[in-house]
C-alpha cells in the first residue's frame, strides 16, 4: 500500500510530508529558543557568564536555558538539559524521517 500511495502522490505520501513539516517546525522553534537563552549575559547569581569558567560556566548556561535557577523560579540545570534533550531528539527524528523518505523513494 505504501508504494502504491507513493506512486500516486510522488515521492512522499501526505502523512510523511505533514510529519516532516511538524518536525522541522518544532526543530526551528527549539533552536531559536536555545539561541535566545544562550545570549543571557549573567548567571542567576548576577555574575557575568563571561567571568565564569569551567563547570560553573556550563551550569550557569544550562540553568539559563532552563529559564533560570530553581532559586529564582526557573527550572534550573534540569530544565536546560531537558531543552537540549528535546532538541537532540528532534534532530534524530528529522534524520530518521529523511532516511525513511529516501528508503521509500528508492534513493538509498
N, CA, C and O of each residue as an XYZ file, in Angstrom:
432
protein
N       0.824     -1.195      0.000
C       0.000      0.000      0.000
C       0.868      1.258      0.000
O       0.555      2.237     -0.678
N       1.962      1.223      0.768
C       2.827      2.390      0.877
C       3.408      2.761     -0.483
O       3.414      3.935     -0.852
N       3.901      1.766     -1.238
C       4.465      2.048     -2.559
C       3.391      2.544     -3.517
O       3.657      3.422     -4.338
N       2.178      1.993     -3.426
C       1.078      2.434     -4.263
C       0.770      3.910     -4.006
O       0.620      4.681     -4.953
N       0.674      4.314     -2.725
C       0.424      5.714     -2.393
C       1.576      6.607     -2.833
O       1.358      7.722     -3.305
N       2.799      6.116     -2.677
C       3.952      6.901     -3.109
C       3.919      7.111     -4.618
O       4.297      8.179     -5.100
N       3.472      6.103     -5.370
C       3.364      6.256     -6.818
C       2.307      7.294     -7.195
O       2.491      8.045     -8.154
N       1.217      7.341     -6.457
C       0.152      8.303     -6.749
C       0.561      9.719     -6.371
O       0.376     10.651     -7.154
N       1.117      9.883     -5.169
C       1.413     11.214     -4.648
C       2.838     11.684     -4.937
O       3.214     12.782     -4.528
N       3.614     10.899     -5.612
C       5.007     11.251     -5.830
C       5.863     10.551     -4.807
O       5.526      9.464     -4.337
N       6.958     11.168     -4.467
C       7.921     10.528     -3.579
C       7.409     10.362     -2.160
O       7.777      9.393     -1.496
N       6.574     11.269     -1.669
C       6.137     11.202     -0.272
C       4.616     11.231     -0.206
O       3.957     11.954     -0.953
N       4.079     10.431      0.702
C       2.639     10.479      0.932
C       2.341     11.653      1.860
O       3.229     12.088      2.594
N       1.118     12.176      1.846
C       0.793     13.367      2.648
C       1.128     13.249      4.133
O       1.543     14.234      4.742
N       0.959     12.060      4.733
C       1.271     11.901      6.150
C       2.763     12.113      6.401
O       3.149     12.702      7.411
N       3.592     11.634      5.488
C       5.035     11.813      5.641
C       5.411     13.286      5.544
O       6.252     13.775      6.297
N       4.785     13.977      4.618
C       5.053     15.405      4.443
C       4.617     16.171      5.687
O       5.346     17.041      6.162
N       3.451     15.860      6.214
C       2.947     16.532      7.416
C       3.871     16.272      8.599
O       4.166     17.188      9.366
N       4.328     15.038      8.755
C       5.244     14.706      9.858
C       6.560     15.454      9.696
O       7.098     16.005     10.656
N       7.066     15.464      8.476
C       8.325     16.156      8.219
C       8.187     17.651      8.524
O       9.074     18.239      9.143
N       7.102     18.256      8.102
C       6.882     19.680      8.358
C       6.754     19.975      9.848
O       7.281     20.975     10.335
N       6.057     19.108     10.568
C       5.885     19.301     12.011
C       7.232     19.193     12.732
O       7.527     19.988     13.624
N       8.037     18.217     12.347
C       9.353     18.044     12.971
C      10.230     19.255     12.680
O      10.860     19.799     13.586
N      10.273     19.679     11.418
C      11.119     20.816     11.043
C      10.675     22.091     11.749
O      11.509     22.891     12.173
N       9.376     22.282     11.876
C       8.844     23.469     12.542
C       9.228     23.489     14.020
O       9.678     24.515     14.530
N       9.055     22.374     14.700
C       9.402     22.295     16.121
C      10.909     22.387     16.326
O      11.371     22.973     17.305
N      11.671     21.812     15.408
C      13.128     21.902     15.472
C      13.572     23.359     15.357
O      14.454     23.803     16.093
N      12.968     24.094     14.443
C      13.296     25.517     14.263
C      12.961     26.313     15.526
O      13.770     27.117     15.989
N      11.759     26.087     16.086
C      11.344     26.800     17.302
C      12.275     26.501     18.474
O      12.649     27.403     19.224
N      12.640     25.251     18.624
C      13.508     24.855     19.732
C      14.905     25.449     19.567
O      15.507     25.916     20.533
N      15.416     25.427     18.333
C      16.732     26.016     18.092
C      16.731     27.510     18.402
O      17.677     28.021     19.002
N      15.673     28.211     17.996
C      15.565     29.641     18.280
C      15.494     29.896     19.786
O      16.089     30.851     20.284
N      14.768     29.043     20.507
C      14.672     29.181     21.961
C      16.050     29.021     22.601
O      16.420     29.786     23.492
N      16.805     28.026     22.143
C      18.157     27.812     22.678
C      19.039     29.012     22.361
O      19.753     29.504     23.234
N      18.994     29.488     21.117
C      19.825     30.634     20.724
C      19.509     31.862     21.576
O      20.415     32.586     21.990
N      18.240     32.091     21.832
C      17.827     33.241     22.645
C      18.351     33.109     24.067
O      18.904     34.061     24.619
N      18.182     31.946     24.653
C      18.598     31.743     26.038
C      20.119     31.723     26.198
O      20.634     32.011     27.279
N      20.835     31.384     25.126
C      22.302     31.386     25.185
C      22.857     32.810     25.240
O      24.023     33.004     25.585
N      22.046     33.795     24.909
C      22.527     35.184     24.902
C      22.334     35.873     26.250
O      22.722     37.032     26.402
N      21.746     35.191     27.231
C      21.575     35.783     28.556
C      22.972     35.978     29.147
O      23.706     35.009     29.341
N      23.342     37.237     29.436
C      24.733     37.523     29.778
C      25.151     37.239     31.215
O      26.343     37.267     31.523
N      24.191     36.963     32.106
C      24.563     36.773     33.509
C      23.954     35.492     34.073
O      22.916     35.013     33.616
N      24.637     34.958     35.078
C      24.111     33.815     35.821
C      23.057     34.324     36.796
O      22.927     35.533     36.988
N      22.320     33.436     37.400
C      21.291     33.848     38.359
C      21.884     34.531     39.585
O      21.183     35.228     40.318
N      23.170     34.327     39.800
C      23.853     34.976     40.929
C      24.185     36.433     40.620
O      24.577     37.190     41.507
N      24.024     36.818     39.356
C      24.381     38.168     38.940
C      25.775     38.262     38.347
O      26.158     39.304     37.816
N      26.530     37.185     38.434
C      27.882     37.160     37.868
C      27.795     37.054     36.345
O      27.073     36.206     35.821
N      28.526     37.909     35.640
C      28.532     37.776     34.172
C      29.069     36.401     33.765
O      30.078     35.938     34.298
N      28.396     35.762     32.830
C      28.818     34.433     32.378
C      30.242     34.487     31.827
O      30.996     33.521     31.951
N      30.605     35.605     31.225
C      31.955     35.735     30.653
C      33.039     35.653     31.727
O      34.196     35.374     31.411
N      32.686     35.891     32.985
C      33.663     35.808     34.072
C      33.728     34.423     34.709
O      34.602     34.155     35.533
N      32.811     33.553     34.329
C      32.805     32.191     34.876
C      33.665     31.278     34.012
O      33.873     31.539     32.827
N      34.157     30.215     34.613
C      34.987     29.249     33.902
C      34.531     27.833     34.197
O      33.878     27.569     35.207
N      34.887     26.931     33.301
C      34.671     25.511     33.518
C      33.230     25.126     33.782
O      32.305     25.576     33.105
N      33.066     24.277     34.789
C      31.744     23.739     35.101
C      30.791     24.819     35.591
O      29.592     24.738     35.322
N      31.284     25.822     36.298
C      30.410     26.904     36.768
C      29.784     27.618     35.572
O      28.602     27.961     35.601
N      30.565     27.839     34.534
C      30.053     28.488     33.317
C      29.028     27.586     32.621
O      27.956     28.042     32.223
N      29.369     26.306     32.482
C      28.467     25.350     31.829
C      27.133     25.265     32.563
O      26.072     25.307     31.941
N      27.191     25.145     33.876
C      25.958     25.020     34.663
C      25.135     26.302     34.627
O      23.906     26.245     34.609
N      25.801     27.467     34.615
C      25.068     28.733     34.528
C      24.350     28.840     33.190
O      23.202     29.280     33.133
N      25.017     28.442     32.120
C      24.387     28.465     30.792
C      23.215     27.497     30.744
O      22.149     27.835     30.229
N      23.404     26.289     31.280
C      22.321     25.295     31.283
C      21.140     25.782     32.125
O      19.986     25.590     31.742
N      21.423     26.411     33.267
C      20.342     26.946     34.101
C      19.605     28.054     33.361
O      18.380     28.141     33.447
N      20.329     28.903     32.633
C      19.671     29.952     31.850
C      18.765     29.347     30.782
O      17.685     29.870     30.511
N      19.202     28.254     30.181
C      18.361     27.586     29.182
C      17.132     26.957     29.834
O      16.131     26.698     29.166
N      17.214     26.713     31.141
C      16.076     26.182     31.893
C      15.269     27.288     32.542
O      14.604     27.060     33.553
N      15.316     28.484     31.974
C      14.563     29.656     32.455
C      15.061     30.175     33.798
O      14.301     30.793     34.543
N      16.325     29.930     34.113
C      16.921     30.437     35.347
C      17.028     29.366     36.413
O      16.509     28.259     36.266
N      17.704     29.715     37.473
C      17.909     28.740     38.558
C      16.588     28.441     39.266
O      15.629     29.207     39.170
N      16.558     27.344     39.959
C      15.380     26.980     40.745
C      15.127     28.034     41.818
O      13.979     28.356     42.124
N      16.205     28.568     42.388
C      16.088     29.594     43.435
C      15.407     30.866     42.926
O      14.786     31.594     43.701
N      15.527     31.130     41.624
C      14.892     32.331     41.064
C      13.572     32.015     40.365
O      13.006     32.870     39.684
N      13.081     30.781     40.537
C      11.787     30.409     39.972
C      11.851     29.704     38.632
O      10.811     29.402     38.046
N      13.055     29.433     38.131
C      13.201     28.714     36.864
C      13.246     27.214     37.086
O      12.964     26.725     38.180
N      13.599     26.504     36.054
C      13.691     25.043     36.134
C      15.128     24.578     36.313
O      15.386     23.380     36.423
N      16.065     25.524     36.344
C      17.459     25.211     36.621
C      18.141     24.405     35.536
O      17.704     24.367     34.386
N      19.225     23.763     35.937
C      20.024     22.960     35.017
C      19.169     21.855     34.403
O      19.301     21.540     33.220
N      18.299     21.276     35.212
C      17.431     20.213     34.696
C      16.606     20.710     33.510
O      16.454     19.999     32.516
N      16.080     21.913     33.610
C      15.315     22.486     32.501
C      16.169     22.684     31.263
O      15.712     22.461     30.143
N      17.414     23.104     31.466
C      18.328     23.260     30.341
C      18.648     21.935     29.679
O      18.701     21.838     28.453
N      18.863     20.910     30.502
C      19.136     19.575     29.966
C      17.911     19.061     29.206
O      18.049     18.452     28.145
N      16.724     19.302     29.744
C      15.503     18.873     29.056
C      15.360     19.567     27.699
O      14.963     18.935     26.720
N      15.679     20.855     27.636
C      15.597     21.590     26.376
C      16.600     21.039     25.364
O      16.257     20.849     24.197
N      17.826     20.783     25.796
C      18.831     20.226     24.885
C      18.463     18.806     24.453
O      18.709     18.422     23.310
N      17.879     18.030     25.361
C      17.436     16.679     25.020
C      16.337     16.739     23.974
O      16.338     15.957     23.023
N      15.398     17.665     24.145
C      14.320     17.849     23.168
C      14.906     18.176     21.799
O      14.496     17.603     20.790
N      15.863     19.096     21.768
C      16.485     19.487     20.505
C      17.165     18.285     19.841
O      16.978     18.038     18.649
N      17.948     17.548     20.613
C      18.643     16.390     20.048
C      17.681     15.313     19.577
O      17.931     14.660     18.563
N      16.589     15.118     20.294
C      15.578     14.146     19.869
C      14.957     14.575     18.539
O      14.730     13.741     17.662
N      14.683     15.873     18.388
C      14.117     16.380     17.133
C      15.087     16.234     15.967
O      14.679     15.909     14.852
N      16.372     16.476     16.225
C      17.386     16.287     15.178
C      17.384     14.825     14.730
O      17.428     14.538     13.534
N      17.332     13.908     15.688
C      17.278     12.482     15.356
C      16.028     12.111     14.584
O      16.090     11.328     13.636
N      14.887     12.670     14.984
C      13.635     12.393     14.279
C      13.692     12.924     12.847
O      13.218     12.263     11.923
N      14.268     14.109     12.659
C      14.376     14.686     11.321
C      15.272     13.812     10.449
O      14.956     13.566      9.285
N      16.386     13.342     11.006
C      17.296     12.484     10.248
C      16.628     11.157      9.903
O      16.758     10.663      8.783
N      15.915     10.583     10.867
C      15.219      9.317     10.623
C      14.154      9.498      9.550
O      14.005      8.650      8.670
N      13.419     10.595      9.619
C      12.372     10.866      8.645
C      12.973     11.018      7.245
O      12.430     10.498      6.270
N      14.088     11.730      7.154
C      14.764     11.914      5.871
C      15.241     10.574      5.322
O      15.079     10.288      4.136
N      15.827      9.758      6.189
C      16.294      8.443      5.770
C      15.128      7.585      5.299
O      15.233      6.898      4.283
N      14.015      7.619      6.031
C      12.836      6.831      5.666
C      12.294      7.267      4.313
O      11.894      6.429      3.505
N      12.279      8.583      4.060
C      11.807      9.089      2.769
C      12.698      8.609      1.630
O      12.204      8.233      0.567
N      14.013      8.622      1.854
C      14.943      8.138      0.827
C      14.751      6.650      0.586
O      14.802      6.187     -0.554
N      14.532      5.906      1.660
C      14.325      4.467      1.539
C      13.060      4.180      0.749
O      13.049      3.318     -0.130
N      11.997      4.907      1.065
C      10.716      4.699      0.373
C      10.756      5.118     -1.091
O      10.041      4.559     -1.923
N      11.596      6.104     -1.403
C      11.656      6.589     -2.783
C      12.652      5.805     -3.626
O      12.727      5.998     -4.840
N      13.418      4.921     -2.988
C      14.399      4.144     -3.726
C      15.724      4.847     -3.912
O      16.589      4.333     -4.621
N      15.918      6.022     -3.290
C      17.168      6.764     -3.402
C      18.080      6.473     -2.201
O      18.438      7.387     -1.459
N      18.444      5.235     -2.016
C      19.316      4.898     -0.876
C      20.566      4.240     -1.323
O      21.409      3.891     -0.497
